[in-house]
Every structure is written in C-alpha cells, then in structure tokens.
Amino acid sequence: MAEVREATHADHAAVGELVLAAFGEEEGPTVATLVEALRPRHARVELVATDGGHGGEEVVGHVLLSRGWLDTRRALVEVLVLSPLSVAPDRQRQGLGTRLIEAALGAARAQGAPAVFLEGDPAYYAERGFEPGAAHGLVRPSARIPELAFQVALLDAHEPWMTGALVYAEPFWELDCVGLRDPLLATLEQAFDYR
C-alpha cells in the first residue's frame, strides 16, 4: 500500500513526470508548469503518495494545496485551493486519490485554514467532503467554472461571515488554468444546464 507523506525537493522531478502522465499530452505540460509556478510563493501543503514495490520508492500520487483568498466584506481571508490532484494512470480507481484528499484536508485543518476550494466533478468530490460553494454564499472566481464544479470543504476555522468571491493566486491566471473554455464549457453547460 502506498504511503502518503510531505513532498520534498527530491520529489519535484518525479512529481512533474507524474503530473504529465496523469493529465495527458494536452493538459499535462500546463498543469506541471502550474505546480512549479505555485511552489515558491503560494504552496502551503504538498503531499506525495509513494510506493516501494518497484525496486525503490516511486511517486504514484500527488496533491497540492496553494493559497487563495476569499474576498469577504469584512476582510481578505486566506484559504486553500486543492489543485492539482494527480494519480498515476495505472493506480487510478484504487482509492489513492481519496487518501490524498483526506491527508490534504487533515493538513489544512492543522494549519487552521477555514476552507479548501477546488474545481471538479461534484459527484466525485461530494463523497470526499466537498459541497457546491454557492450553497454557502461563495462566488466562483470565473464564470467559466460551471457552478456545480465550484466546490468547497468548510473546515473548523470557517466562520459564517466568511462569504464572498474566491480569488486565485496569479499563476492560475497567468497559465489560463481557471475554469474551462469552449467547446468543452459549452458542451457541459448544455448537458447539465449549468446556466
């Protein structure tokens, strides 16, 4: 069984290769660049899942929590954004993503974060502690994020006044990693009547 632990500098190259494999040829290079861009100033929690079963330790999973902000009426509140979550293609659908999410949420609680946000499949993430952000008075940072895909896990440090718009760190915008673009966005909006 894979072990989940904090990532170290020595893991960075293997994480880059994993992200490329997990996200594929089209999205992988951009997502790997996003991880590199977030690390220096914005990364708050970075975890890897490793497996020693292949003649040495192999990175088979990765999750990054970076800082974002909730623009509330009272104050700008630092929150965490879970992105990306990567699992080696041959290890997917075995519970490793769930273990990484649980560990990331535990680390976020330990840091006193009030909330963790993500963009993702509501069916998958609902089973892992996330809910649609709009249900809590939270506003997605872009209209290109389908409303149901804008997910949040509210943590112990969250207070009722913490409502408003999520603001992503600069690398998400610089690399165009916020929401979806057409034609995929239009297809999802039609299929699920997101508008």
MARRO-820162 format. One record per residue: x, z, y of N, C-alpha, C in turn; residue number from 1. Coordinates in Angstrom, 3 decimals, decimal comma, always signed. Example, Ala and Ser with C-alpha at 12.3 -4.5 7.8 and 13.67 -1.06 7.14 Angstrom:
2
[rec [+13,190 +7,800 -5,690] [+12,300 +7,800 -4,500] [+13,200 +7,800 -3,300] 1];
[rec [+12,850 +7,080 -2,250] [+13,670 +7,140 -1,060] [+12,900 +7,870 +0,030] 2];
//
This chain:
195
[rec [+0,845 +0,000 -1,190] [+0,000 +0,000 +0,000] [+0,886 +0,000 +1,247] 1];
[rec [+0,495 -0,781 +2,223] [+1,273 -0,905 +3,457] [+1,246 +0,398 +4,244] 2];
[rec [+2,352 +0,662 +4,921] [+2,482 +1,831 +5,793] [+2,278 +1,383 +7,237] 3];
[rec [+1,500 +2,139 +8,010] [+1,301 +1,857 +9,430] [+2,172 +2,821 +10,219] 4];
[rec [+2,975 +2,280 +11,123] [+3,878 +3,101 +11,933] [+4,058 +2,469 +13,298] 5];
[rec [+4,709 +3,212 +14,186] [+5,027 +2,660 +15,507] [+6,039 +1,537 +15,363] 6];
[rec [+5,856 +0,507 +16,151] [+6,803 -0,604 +16,155] [+8,076 -0,187 +16,878] 7];
[rec [+9,181 -0,759 +16,462] [+10,454 -0,547 +17,132] [+10,982 -1,902 +17,621] 8];
[rec [+12,025 -1,848 +18,420] [+12,637 -3,080 +18,915] [+13,055 -3,978 +17,750] 9];
[rec [+13,502 -3,361 +16,651] [+13,942 -4,129 +15,487] [+12,807 -4,923 +14,847] 10];
[rec [+11,561 -4,561 +15,131] [+10,405 -5,266 +14,561] [+9,984 -6,486 +15,372] 11];
[rec [+10,476 -6,637 +16,590] [+9,933 -7,644 +17,504] [+9,980 -9,063 +16,956] 12];
[rec [+11,077 -9,464 +16,342] [+11,171 -10,830 +15,814] [+10,156 -11,041 +14,690] 13];
[rec [+10,048 -10,064 +13,799] [+9,092 -10,173 +12,687] [+7,658 -10,182 +13,200] 14];
[rec [+7,383 -9,417 +14,252] [+6,042 -9,418 +14,846] [+5,731 -10,803 +15,412] 15];
[rec [+6,684 -11,403 +16,094] [+6,472 -12,750 +16,635] [+6,128 -13,749 +15,534] 16];
[rec [+6,846 -13,682 +14,410] [+6,573 -14,579 +13,286] [+5,193 -14,295 +12,687] 17];
[rec [+4,846 -13,023 +12,587] [+3,535 -12,656 +12,048] [+2,409 -13,176 +12,933] 18];
[rec [+2,534 -12,995 +14,230] [+1,500 -13,459 +15,161] [+1,337 -14,975 +15,050] 19];
[rec [+2,438 -15,699 +14,966] [+2,363 -17,156 +14,804] [+1,604 -17,518 +13,533] 20];
[rec [+1,901 -16,826 +12,432] [+1,234 -17,116 +11,158] [-0,246 -16,744 +11,205] 21];
[rec [-0,545 -15,592 +11,799] [-1,928 -15,102 +11,823] [-2,829 -15,942 +12,713] 22];
[rec [-2,309 -16,429 +13,833] [-3,135 -17,169 +14,791] [-3,027 -18,684 +14,652] 23];
[rec [-2,089 -19,155 +13,856] [-2,003 -20,582 +13,588] [-1,257 -21,360 +14,658] 24];
[rec [-1,077 -22,641 +14,366] [-0,269 -23,504 +15,217] [-0,827 -23,674 +16,619] 25];
[rec [-2,150 -23,684 +16,754] [-2,736 -23,947 +18,062] [-2,653 -22,731 +18,985] 26];
[rec [-3,097 -21,570 +18,513] [-3,134 -20,364 +19,352] [-1,894 -19,478 +19,210] 27];
[rec [-1,225 -19,544 +18,077] [-0,118 -18,644 +17,775] [+0,972 -18,559 +18,832] 28];
[rec [+1,487 -19,689 +19,324] [+2,556 -19,609 +20,319] [+2,128 -18,868 +21,599] 29];
[rec [+0,905 -19,101 +22,055] [+0,437 -18,419 +23,269] [+0,255 -16,934 +23,024] 30];
[rec [-0,306 -16,568 +21,876] [-0,530 -15,146 +21,582] [+0,807 -14,433 +21,403] 31];
[rec [+1,772 -15,074 +20,764] [+3,104 -14,469 +20,613] [+3,758 -14,271 +21,983] 32];
[rec [+3,589 -15,232 +22,868] [+4,117 -15,104 +24,231] [+3,416 -13,968 +24,971] 33];
[rec [+2,103 -13,808 +24,746] [+1,356 -12,709 +25,367] [+1,930 -11,359 +24,953] 34];
[rec [+2,212 -11,181 +23,676] [+2,800 -9,920 +23,198] [+4,108 -9,641 +23,927] 35];
[rec [+4,968 -10,657 +24,013] [+6,258 -10,496 +24,696] [+6,073 -10,164 +26,170] 36];
[rec [+5,088 -10,781 +26,801] [+4,861 -10,559 +28,233] [+4,274 -9,177 +28,513] 37];
[rec [+3,471 -8,649 +27,592] [+2,850 -7,338 +27,800] [+3,810 -6,175 +27,548] 38];
[rec [+4,753 -6,344 +26,640] [+5,618 -5,230 +26,233] [+6,319 -4,501 +27,378] 39];
[rec [+6,991 -5,184 +28,286] [+7,825 -4,460 +29,258] [+7,067 -3,496 +30,180] 40];
[rec [+5,906 -3,890 +30,683] [+5,219 -3,071 +31,684] [+3,863 -2,538 +31,249] 41];
[rec [+3,229 -3,209 +30,315] [+1,831 -2,896 +30,042] [+1,555 -2,297 +28,669] 42];
[rec [+2,448 -2,479 +27,694] [+2,209 -1,959 +26,343] [+2,186 -0,433 +26,365] 43];
[rec [+1,182 +0,131 +25,720] [+1,059 +1,589 +25,615] [+1,170 +2,072 +24,174] 44];
[rec [+0,687 +1,252 +23,228] [+0,775 +1,558 +21,800] [+1,043 +0,244 +21,086] 45];
[rec [+2,065 +0,221 +20,253] [+2,333 -0,947 +19,416] [+2,616 -0,451 +18,010] 46];
[rec [+1,793 -0,898 +17,075] [+1,900 -0,452 +15,688] [+2,128 -1,653 +14,775] 47];
[rec [+2,844 -1,395 +13,688] [+3,015 -2,413 +12,654] [+2,608 -1,816 +11,315] 48];
[rec [+2,171 -2,680 +10,435] [+1,949 -2,323 +9,037] [+3,075 -2,989 +8,267] 49];
[rec [+3,770 -2,215 +7,458] [+4,895 -2,759 +6,716] [+4,683 -2,542 +5,229] 50];
[rec [+5,247 -3,449 +4,459] [+5,147 -3,412 +3,008] [+6,554 -3,554 +2,457] 51];
[rec [+6,944 -2,663 +1,579] [+8,282 -2,721 +0,993] [+8,303 -3,431 -0,335] 52];
[rec [+7,237 -4,081 -0,701] [+7,127 -4,672 -2,025] [+7,817 -6,002 -2,207] 53];
[rec [+8,433 -6,538 -1,197] [+9,059 -7,858 -1,312] [+10,578 -7,777 -1,140] 54];
[rec [+11,192 -6,803 -1,782] [+12,641 -6,676 -1,708] [+13,144 -6,187 -0,374] 55];
[rec [+12,332 -5,480 +0,365] [+12,692 -4,954 +1,673] [+11,441 -4,822 +2,505] 56];
[rec [+11,571 -4,165 +3,628] [+10,399 -3,941 +4,469] [+9,967 -5,237 +5,141] 57];
[rec [+8,692 -5,565 +4,989] [+8,134 -6,772 +5,588] [+6,976 -6,368 +6,502] 58];
[rec [+6,949 -6,927 +7,716] [+5,857 -6,666 +8,647] [+4,684 -7,552 +8,240] 59];
[rec [+3,551 -6,904 +7,852] [+2,385 -7,646 +7,384] [+1,166 -7,449 +8,293] 60];
[rec [+1,298 -6,592 +9,307] [+0,214 -6,368 +10,248] [+0,757 -5,839 +11,557] 61];
[rec [-0,006 -6,057 +12,637] [+0,436 -5,639 +13,973] [-0,775 -5,466 +14,866] 62];
[rec [-0,715 -4,473 +15,740] [-1,737 -4,307 +16,770] [-1,060 -3,802 +18,038] 63];
[rec [-1,542 -4,282 +19,166] [-1,002 -3,882 +20,466] [-2,132 -3,356 +21,337] 64];
[rec [-1,901 -2,202 +21,947] [-2,785 -1,668 +22,985] [-2,012 -1,727 +24,286] 65];
[rec [-2,565 -2,439 +25,247] [-1,926 -2,529 +26,553] [-2,858 -1,956 +27,603] 66];
[rec [-2,285 -1,639 +28,741] [-3,113 -1,054 +29,789] [-3,934 -2,106 +30,503] 67];
[rec [-5,120 -1,680 +30,874] [-6,005 -2,433 +31,738] [-6,614 -1,393 +32,659] 68];
[rec [-7,557 -1,807 +33,475] [-8,167 -0,859 +34,399] [-9,672 -1,055 +34,408] 69];
[rec [-10,380 +0,017 +34,609] [-11,813 -0,030 +34,822] [-12,030 +0,206 +36,305] 70];
[rec [-12,613 -0,777 +36,980] [-12,828 -0,710 +38,420] [-14,162 -0,008 +38,676] 71];
[rec [-14,108 +1,330 +38,782] [-15,321 +2,123 +38,976] [-15,539 +2,376 +40,462] 72];
[rec [-16,702 +2,865 +40,799] [-16,984 +3,185 +42,202] [-16,108 +4,333 +42,702] 73];
[rec [-15,752 +5,252 +41,832] [-15,002 +6,436 +42,226] [-13,489 +6,209 +42,265] 74];
[rec [-12,983 +5,454 +41,286] [-11,530 +5,295 +41,176] [-11,207 +4,147 +40,235] 75];
[rec [-9,962 +3,697 +40,288] [-9,455 +2,743 +39,322] [-8,958 +3,568 +38,131] 76];
[rec [-9,544 +3,355 +36,963] [-9,253 +4,176 +35,784] [-8,452 +3,350 +34,784] 77];
[rec [-7,300 +3,875 +34,358] [-6,527 +3,158 +33,344] [-7,211 +3,298 +31,988] 78];
[rec [-7,395 +2,165 +31,329] [-7,975 +2,096 +29,993] [-7,036 +1,265 +29,129] 79];
[rec [-7,377 +1,082 +27,865] [-6,539 +0,296 +26,968] [-7,289 -0,929 +26,469] 80];
[rec [-6,528 -1,989 +26,238] [-7,060 -3,242 +25,715] [-6,388 -3,513 +24,379] 81];
[rec [-7,196 -3,669 +23,328] [-6,675 -3,963 +21,997] [-6,591 -5,479 +21,852] 82];
[rec [-5,373 -5,988 +21,918] [-5,139 -7,422 +21,767] [-3,639 -7,681 +21,768] 83];
[rec [-3,162 -8,390 +20,786] [-3,861 -8,943 +19,650] [-3,842 -7,998 +18,439] 84];
[rec [-4,644 -8,338 +17,458] [-4,630 -7,727 +16,132] [-4,248 -8,846 +15,177] 85];
[rec [-3,166 -8,660 +14,447] [-2,657 -9,714 +13,568] [-2,418 -9,164 +12,173] 86];
[rec [-2,854 -9,912 +11,177] [-2,593 -9,575 +9,774] [-2,093 -10,837 +9,091] 87];
[rec [-1,057 -10,693 +8,271] [-0,512 -11,840 +7,550] [-1,628 -12,547 +6,787] 88];
[rec [-1,656 -13,883 +6,815] [-2,742 -14,610 +6,158] [-2,989 -14,197 +4,706] 89];
[rec [-1,932 -13,920 +3,949] [-2,123 -13,548 +2,545] [-2,532 -12,084 +2,352] 90];
[rec [-2,638 -11,338 +3,447] [-3,050 -9,930 +3,363] [-4,392 -9,681 +4,052] 91];
[rec [-5,029 -10,724 +4,560] [-6,309 -10,563 +5,241] [-7,407 -10,249 +4,239] 92];
[rec [-8,455 -9,581 +4,737] [-9,627 -9,183 +3,955] [-9,290 -8,151 +2,875] 93];
[rec [-8,267 -7,333 +3,167] [-7,877 -6,264 +2,253] [-7,925 -4,894 +2,932] 94];
[rec [-8,497 -4,825 +4,138] [-8,627 -3,558 +4,840] [-7,479 -3,208 +5,760] 95];
[rec [-6,477 -4,067 +5,849] [-5,314 -3,765 +6,681] [-5,656 -3,789 +8,166] 96];
[rec [-6,488 -4,734 +8,581] [-6,921 -4,771 +9,977] [-7,668 -3,500 +10,355] 97];
[rec [-8,522 -3,030 +9,463] [-9,266 -1,788 +9,703] [-8,320 -0,612 +9,854] 98];
[rec [-7,310 -0,532 +9,002] [-6,337 +0,567 +9,098] [-5,574 +0,513 +10,415] 99];
[rec [-5,215 -0,684 +10,858] [-4,504 -0,817 +12,132] [-5,396 -0,405 +13,304] 100];
[rec [-6,668 -0,795 +13,256] [-7,600 -0,417 +14,323] [-7,779 +1,097 +14,356] 101];
[rec [-7,972 +1,712 +13,190] [-8,130 +3,175 +13,129] [-6,907 +3,885 +13,689] 102];
[rec [-5,724 +3,403 +13,326] [-4,492 +4,023 +13,833] [-4,366 +3,827 +15,341] 103];
[rec [-4,739 +2,649 +15,823] [-4,669 +2,377 +17,259] [-5,634 +3,273 +18,024] 104];
[rec [-6,861 +3,437 +17,523] [-7,823 +4,313 +18,192] [-7,348 +5,765 +18,164] 105];
[rec [-6,731 +6,188 +17,067] [-6,174 +7,542 +16,998] [-5,075 +7,745 +18,028] 106];
[rec [-4,215 +6,748 +18,179] [-3,142 +6,835 +19,175] [-3,717 +6,836 +20,590] 107];
[rec [-4,763 +6,056 +20,818] [-5,398 +6,015 +22,140] [-6,009 +7,386 +22,477] 108];
[rec [-6,664 +8,009 +21,505] [-7,220 +9,350 +21,719] [-6,107 +10,348 +22,038] 109];
[rec [-5,014 +10,261 +21,298] [-3,890 +11,182 +21,508] [-3,294 +11,027 +22,900] 110];
[rec [-3,368 +9,829 +23,465] [-2,857 +9,589 +24,815] [-3,865 +9,975 +25,890] 111];
[rec [-5,080 +10,321 +25,483] [-6,102 +10,693 +26,457] [-6,784 +9,524 +27,127] 112];
[rec [-6,727 +8,349 +26,504] [-7,394 +7,177 +27,072] [-8,911 +7,364 +26,996] 113];
[rec [-9,648 +6,944 +28,028] [-11,091 +7,091 +27,985] [-11,808 +6,005 +27,195] 114];
[rec [-11,176 +4,841 +27,029] [-11,846 +3,735 +26,349] [-10,820 +2,705 +25,899] 115];
[rec [-11,204 +1,986 +24,831] [-10,428 +0,850 +24,346] [-11,356 -0,355 +24,336] 116];
[rec [-10,920 -1,449 +24,968] [-11,710 -2,670 +25,077] [-11,093 -3,772 +24,229] 117];
[rec [-11,920 -4,749 +23,869] [-11,428 -5,948 +23,202] [-12,449 -7,063 +23,334] 118];
[rec [-11,992 -8,270 +23,030] [-12,877 -9,422 +22,891] [-12,873 -9,757 +21,411] 119];
[rec [-14,058 -9,777 +20,797] [-14,059 -10,081 +19,378] [-15,435 -10,165 +18,768] 120];
[rec [-15,450 -10,458 +17,490] [-16,670 -10,611 +16,709] [-17,413 -9,279 +16,652] 121];
[rec [-18,610 -9,213 +17,236] [-19,336 -7,940 +17,250] [-19,669 -7,427 +15,859] 122];
[rec [-19,894 -8,305 +14,904] [-20,210 -7,847 +13,544] [-19,008 -7,133 +12,929] 123];
[rec [-17,822 -7,676 +13,119] [-16,606 -7,068 +12,566] [-16,287 -5,752 +13,265] 124];
[rec [-16,277 -5,757 +14,575] [-15,828 -4,584 +15,311] [-16,868 -3,473 +15,376] 125];
[rec [-18,152 -3,779 +15,214] [-19,175 -2,729 +15,196] [-18,943 -1,767 +14,040] 126];
[rec [-18,450 -2,279 +12,937] [-18,167 -1,438 +11,770] [-16,894 -0,613 +11,957] 127];
[rec [-16,185 -0,838 +13,043] [-14,910 -0,160 +13,277] [-14,921 +0,651 +14,569] 128];
[rec [-16,138 +1,015 +15,031] [-16,264 +1,934 +16,161] [-16,484 +1,318 +17,522] 129];
[rec [-16,696 +0,015 +17,596] [-16,875 -0,654 +18,888] [-18,340 -1,021 +19,111] 130];
[rec [-18,721 -1,091 +20,383] [-20,075 -1,455 +20,786] [-19,997 -2,444 +21,948] 131];
[rec [-21,077 -3,195 +22,200] [-21,064 -4,076 +23,372] [-20,877 -3,263 +24,656] 132];
[rec [-19,964 -3,706 +25,491] [-19,665 -2,988 +26,730] [-20,841 -2,890 +27,676] 133];
[rec [-21,665 -3,929 +27,738] [-22,796 -3,941 +28,674] [-23,764 -2,791 +28,412] 134];
[rec [-23,838 -2,334 +27,183] [-24,737 -1,222 +26,845] [-24,323 +0,078 +27,531] 135];
[rec [-23,107 +0,114 +28,054] [-22,575 +1,315 +28,711] [-22,289 +1,076 +30,193] 136];
[rec [-22,875 +0,031 +30,776] [-22,662 -0,248 +32,192] [-21,302 -0,832 +32,491] 137];
[rec [-20,682 -1,458 +31,495] [-19,355 -2,028 +31,653] [-19,478 -3,540 +31,802] 138];
[rec [-18,634 -4,096 +32,659] [-18,738 -5,505 +33,019] [-17,504 -6,243 +32,525] 139];
[rec [-17,731 -7,351 +31,842] [-16,626 -8,164 +31,321] [-15,823 -8,768 +32,477] 140];
[rec [-14,531 -8,953 +32,291] [-13,694 -9,465 +33,382] [-13,858 -10,949 +33,658] 141];
[rec [-14,548 -11,673 +32,777] [-14,749 -13,106 +32,976] [-16,061 -13,521 +32,329] 142];
[rec [-16,750 -14,447 +32,966] [-17,976 -14,998 +32,391] [-17,669 -15,844 +31,161] 143];
[rec [-16,389 -16,137 +30,932] [-16,005 -16,903 +29,744] [-15,917 -16,040 +28,492] 144];
[rec [-16,174 -14,752 +28,626] [-16,243 -13,863 +27,465] [-17,718 -13,723 +27,107] 145];
[rec [-18,140 -14,206 +25,937] [-19,536 -14,011 +25,569] [-19,897 -12,517 +25,642] 146];
[rec [-21,044 -12,213 +26,204] [-21,448 -10,826 +26,445] [-21,325 -9,953 +25,195] 147];
[rec [-21,785 -10,458 +24,043] [-21,724 -9,647 +22,824] [-20,293 -9,462 +22,309] 148];
[rec [-19,385 -10,351 +22,703] [-17,997 -10,242 +22,267] [-17,202 -9,250 +23,113] 149];
[rec [-17,740 -8,833 +24,253] [-17,079 -7,855 +25,127] [-17,379 -6,469 +24,553] 150];
[rec [-16,394 -5,931 +23,826] [-16,584 -4,716 +23,031] [-15,787 -3,539 +23,587] 151];
[rec [-16,306 -2,322 +23,360] [-15,624 -1,106 +23,807] [-15,802 +0,000 +22,774] 152];
[rec [-14,784 +0,811 +22,650] [-14,870 +2,076 +21,919] [-14,661 +3,162 +22,963] 153];
[rec [-15,709 +3,939 +23,231] [-15,587 +5,045 +24,185] [-14,972 +6,239 +23,466] 154];
[rec [-13,975 +6,854 +24,100] [-13,244 +7,956 +23,487] [-13,589 +9,275 +24,174] 155];
[rec [-13,041 +10,363 +23,672] [-13,381 +11,703 +24,161] [-13,176 +11,880 +25,655] 156];
[rec [-12,191 +11,205 +26,227] [-11,888 +11,373 +27,654] [-12,833 +10,575 +28,558] 157];
[rec [-13,718 +9,782 +27,983] [-14,647 +8,996 +28,793] [-15,673 +9,913 +29,457] 158];
[rec [-15,982 +9,622 +30,718] [-16,998 +10,368 +31,458] [-18,080 +9,403 +31,921] 159];
[rec [-19,318 +9,884 +32,089] [-20,440 +8,998 +32,429] [-20,232 +8,142 +33,680] 160];
[rec [-19,463 +8,616 +34,661] [-19,267 +7,848 +35,891] [-18,323 +6,656 +35,695] 161];
[rec [-17,674 +6,575 +34,549] [-16,702 +5,507 +34,292] [-17,408 +4,225 +33,860] 162];
[rec [-18,039 +3,580 +34,828] [-18,678 +2,284 +34,610] [-18,124 +1,311 +35,641] 163];
[rec [-18,190 +0,040 +35,321] [-17,687 -0,978 +36,235] [-17,050 -2,107 +35,460] 164];
[rec [-16,260 -2,902 +36,155] [-15,650 -4,095 +35,561] [-14,280 -3,791 +34,981] 165];
[rec [-14,017 -4,365 +33,830] [-12,687 -4,294 +33,227] [-11,773 -5,270 +33,960] 166];
[rec [-10,557 -4,825 +34,229] [-9,538 -5,665 +34,857] [-8,370 -5,758 +33,882] 167];
[rec [-8,041 -6,973 +33,466] [-6,922 -7,192 +32,558] [-5,594 -7,172 +33,307] 168];
[rec [-4,533 -6,835 +32,606] [-3,179 -6,948 +33,141] [-2,852 -8,428 +33,375] 169];
[rec [-1,931 -8,665 +34,280] [-1,602 -10,027 +34,709] [-1,281 -11,003 +33,580] 170];
[rec [-0,515 -10,612 +32,538] [-0,176 -11,612 +31,517] [-1,380 -12,274 +30,852] 171];
[rec [-2,500 -11,568 +30,731] [-3,689 -12,189 +30,146] [-4,139 -13,381 +30,988] 172];
[rec [-4,071 -13,232 +32,304] [-4,484 -14,314 +33,211] [-3,421 -15,405 +33,281] 173];
[rec [-2,157 -14,993 +33,381] [-1,074 -15,969 +33,509] [-1,012 -16,912 +32,312] 174];
[rec [-1,370 -16,402 +31,132] [-1,308 -17,204 +29,909] [-2,676 -17,751 +29,490] 175];
[rec [-3,673 -17,564 +30,347] [-5,035 -18,033 +30,071] [-5,550 -17,499 +28,734] 176];
[rec [-5,411 -16,188 +28,554] [-5,839 -15,524 +27,317] [-7,086 -14,676 +27,528] 177];
[rec [-7,887 -15,008 +28,507] [-9,123 -14,277 +28,771] [-10,293 -15,166 +28,379] 178];
[rec [-11,117 -14,685 +27,458] [-12,311 -15,418 +27,076] [-12,018 -16,728 +26,367] 179];
[rec [-13,027 -17,572 +26,334] [-12,958 -18,862 +25,656] [-13,150 -19,981 +26,667] 180];
[rec [-12,799 -21,163 +26,274] [-13,027 -22,347 +27,100] [-13,875 -23,337 +26,309] 181];
[rec [-14,506 -24,247 +27,033] [-15,269 -25,307 +26,376] [-14,301 -26,206 +25,611] 182];
[rec [-14,722 -26,751 +24,500] [-16,084 -26,827 +23,987] [-16,505 -25,622 +23,136] 183];
[rec [-15,549 -24,778 +22,704] [-15,911 -23,647 +21,850] [-16,873 -22,690 +22,544] 184];
[rec [-16,645 -22,401 +23,822] [-17,522 -21,487 +24,557] [-18,958 -22,013 +24,568] 185];
[rec [-19,142 -23,282 +24,867] [-20,492 -23,860 +24,908] [-21,147 -23,815 +23,534] 186];
[rec [-20,374 -24,078 +22,505] [-20,909 -24,039 +21,146] [-21,409 -22,642 +20,800] 187];
[rec [-20,621 -21,621 +21,121] [-21,044 -20,248 +20,833] [-22,247 -19,833 +21,662] 188];
[rec [-22,261 -20,232 +22,910] [-23,406 -19,894 +23,764] [-24,691 -20,509 +23,208] 189];
[rec [-24,625 -21,721 +22,731] [-25,803 -22,364 +22,153] [-26,196 -21,705 +20,836] 190];
[rec [-25,232 -21,407 +20,003] [-25,518 -20,849 +18,687] [-26,115 -19,443 +18,773] 191];
[rec [-25,661 -18,658 +19,735] [-26,086 -17,267 +19,801] [-26,886 -16,940 +21,064] 192];
[rec [-27,189 -17,957 +21,855] [-27,981 -17,770 +23,064] [-27,424 -16,630 +23,917] 193];
[rec [-26,110 -16,701 +24,218] [-25,421 -15,651 +24,982] [-25,833 -15,607 +26,441] 194];
[rec [-26,302 -16,699 +26,993] [-26,569 -16,748 +28,430] [-27,757 -15,915 +28,799] 195];
//
